[in-house]
Amino acid sequence: MENWKVDKYECVTVTSKLPDDLLTFGNSLQTSLEQWTKDGRRCALLKVPLQQAHLLSVAVELGLEYHHTGGDYVMMTKWLAGGQSTLPRYATHRIGVGGIVLSADNNSVLVIQENRGPYTYIWKFPGGLVDASEELWKAAVREVKEETNIDTELVSMLGIRENLEGLYGLSDLYILFHLRATSFDIIKQDAEIREAKWMPISEWLALPYFQKGVFKEIGQLVLNAQKQQHGFTVLSDLPKMVVPGHDTFYSLLPPASSSPPGNQHAP
């Protein structure tokens, strides 16, 4: 391989374009693997574009394994350090978010019914899946806007539901945020949403599926939001201590006065 980079964990990622010819690719990869092993590298990562899928069988013959796939590539890896591989698996969790949004008088909650899926009869919070490289609370704000056209701002994080039997065999996390509405005129998203409305909290809590289990606990979160009870404080854009970039921190306690500067969201 002509070009590669080494990360802080001593793993090599190939960055050069892969040769199309099977023999040329195989010889180049084998030579590189031997050299990386000799240099003490711990693992190798090879991204094979979909249009070069014919190279996959050669990589497998040289000991590489499938790690994950995207829409137009397959990522392959080989552990070089000896012993059992400690290279983390790819995604182990699927993350969704929901927004608990109350009306101006604090007596109704924003709810939607979906057009399709197994739970079209349930009045649920607007929400959806978190995009790659998206902060959790920002995903909740975005989803509420997309599905109902309601603008919101973050108040706090209220709770997390965990399901170990999610889609594709992944654990499923559903995170609920208390969001404060800054607009109140609903325009539903026709493609996904059958109906959206402000429902009186008392009416919503009386629905049969909110009388037990996790739904009953979620109902309690709405009451907590109505009473302005404190959830998790969200501190965003906190500078990382070791490497460049920023972190978001979710804390059950109010912001510490000694915390680094950041955007603080709390009731």
N, C-alpha and C positions, 0 to 999 in steps of 0.2 A: 504494500500500500504506500502510495507516494506521500500522502499528508495525513497527519493525525495530531490529536492533542491529548495531553495527560491532565487529568483533574487532580484535586487535592487528596483523593483516595487512591492515587496511583493506578487508576483505570484509564485505558486508552480508548478514545473514540475516533474512528476513521472519519476524516473530513473530506478526502479526495473523491472524485467521481470514480465509480467502480468500472473496471474494464468489462466489456460485453462478452468477450471470448472466454469460454469456460476454462480452457487450459491456462490462459494468461491470468485470469482471476485466481484460479486455484493455486498456481505457483507463487503469485504475489502474496496471497493471504497466508499460505503456509510459511513462507520465508519471514513474513512480518510477525506471525505468532511465535515462531522460534526466537526471533530477536527480542521481542517484548518479554518473553519468559526469561531469557538470559539477562535482560536489564532489570529484572525484579518487579515488573509491572504485575498488578494483582488481577486484572481482568481486561477483557477486550469487548467493545461494543461496536457492532456493525449494522448500519442502517441500509437496508436493501430496498430501493424504490420498487413500486409495483411493476413498472415496465421492465425491470430486470429480475423478475421472479424466477427466471430460469437459473439464476445463480444460487438459489437457496439450497438445492440438493448438494452442491459442492461444499457450501459452508457447513452443512450438516455432517458430511463425510469427514471434515476437518475438526469436528468436535464442538461446533457451535450449537446453541439451543435457542429455540424461540422464546423471546422474553415478553414482547407485546407487539401490537399492531395498531397503526392508525389508518386513516382512510386511504392513503396512497403509499404506505411503506410497511415493512416488517423489521422490527429491531431484534437483532440476534446478539447473543453474548457467549463468552467462554471464560470460565474461571481459570486463571493462570497460576495462582499462588499455591496450589496444592491443598489437600484436605477438602473439607466441605465448604462449598461456596457460601459466602455471607452477603452476596449481592442481593439487595432487597427485591422482592417481587414488585411488579408494576402496581396498578390500582388494586386496592383491597376493599375500598369503600365507594359507595355511590352516595352523593350528598344532594339533598333537596332542601329548600327553604320555604317558609311561609310567613306572610305578614299579618299580624293581628292589628287591624286598623279600626279605630273607633270613630263614631260620628262626632259632629261639633258639640252636641249636647251630652256626649259620653254615654249614651244609652243604647246605641245600636252598634253592630259590628259589620264590617264589610265581608260579604261571603259570595261565593260563586258556585255554579254547577257546570261541570264540563260537558262538552258535546259527545265525547266517546271515552271508552275505558270501562273498567269493572265497577266504578263507583259513581256513575252519573247521577244517581239519586241523592247523593250526599251533598249537603251545603257545607262547603269547606272554605278555608282561607285561600286567597289568591297566592300563587307561588309556583315554584318549579325547580328545575335542576340548576346547580351552580356551574357556570362556564369555567373553562380552564383559565387560570391566572386572574380570577375574580374573587374579591373579598366576599365573605358570606353575607354580611348585612347589605352590601351593595347589590347582591343578587336578589335579595328580598325586595328592595326598593324598586329594582328594575322590573321584576316579575309583576308586582302590583300595578305598576304603570302600564306595562304591556297588556295585561289582562283586563284592567278596569279603567285605565286613563286617570287614576287617582295619583296625584303627587304626594309623596310622603317624605318624612325625615326620620332618622333613627332615634329611638328612645333607649331601648336596651334589648338584650337577648333574654328570652324568658325560659326556654327549655329545649331539650333534645330528646327525640324518640329514636331508639335504636332497634333495628330488625336484622337478625342474622341470616335471614333467608330471602335476600333481595334478588333483583334481576341479575342474570348471568352468574348466579352463585356468589355475588358480592354482598357484604354487609351493607345495610342501607341506613343512612342517618337523615333525619328530618329535623331541621332546626327552626324554631319559631322566634320571630323578632316582634317586639312591640314597636310599631311605626306610627308616628303622628301625622295625620292627614293635613295637607296644606291646600288641598282643593277637594271638592265634594261632589262634583257632577260626574256621574258614571257614564262612560262610553265603553261598552264591552267589546272584547276582541272576538269577532264573529267566527274566526277559523277554529278556535279552541273552546270558547266559552258559550254555553247555552243561555245562561242567565247570570246576572250580577246585580246585587242590591244591598242596601243597608237594612239589616234585619234586627229588630229589637232583641237585645241580649236575652231577655227573659224567654222570648219565643224560641230563640236558637238553642238555649240550654234545655228546653223542654222536648226537643226532638228525641225520638226513641234511642237513636244510636249514641247519644251523649249521656246515657244513664249508667254506664259501667266501663271498666277497663281503661285503656289509654285515652279514649275519647272523653271520659269523665274528667280525667286529669287535665286534658287540654282545655276543657270548659273552665276549670279552675283558673287557668292562666288568663283567660279573658276577664274573669272577675278580678284577678290581681291587677291587670292592666286598667280596668275601670276604676279601681281604688288607688291607682298610681303607686302600687307597691314596687319596690326596687327589684330589678332583675340584674343580670350581669352587665356591668359597665363595659363599654367597648372603647378601647384606646387604639386608634388607627394611626398609621404613618409614624410609628415609633422607629427611630434609627436602630439598625442592627449594631451589635457590639463588636463583631469580629469581621464581618464581610460587608460590602456595600449593599444598600437596599433598605427596605422598611418592613416592619412587622405589624400585625394587628394582635392586640392582647385582650382577652375576655376575662374579666375579673368579677367575682361576687362582691368585692369591696368597692367603695367609692375610690376615685383616683387618688393616689398618694401624692402629697404635695411635692415630694422629691422626684416624681416621675419625669422622664425626659419629655420635652415638648411634643405634643401630638394632638390630634383631633379627638376630643373627649366627648363621649355620648353617654349620658346617664339621665335617669328621671329627675 
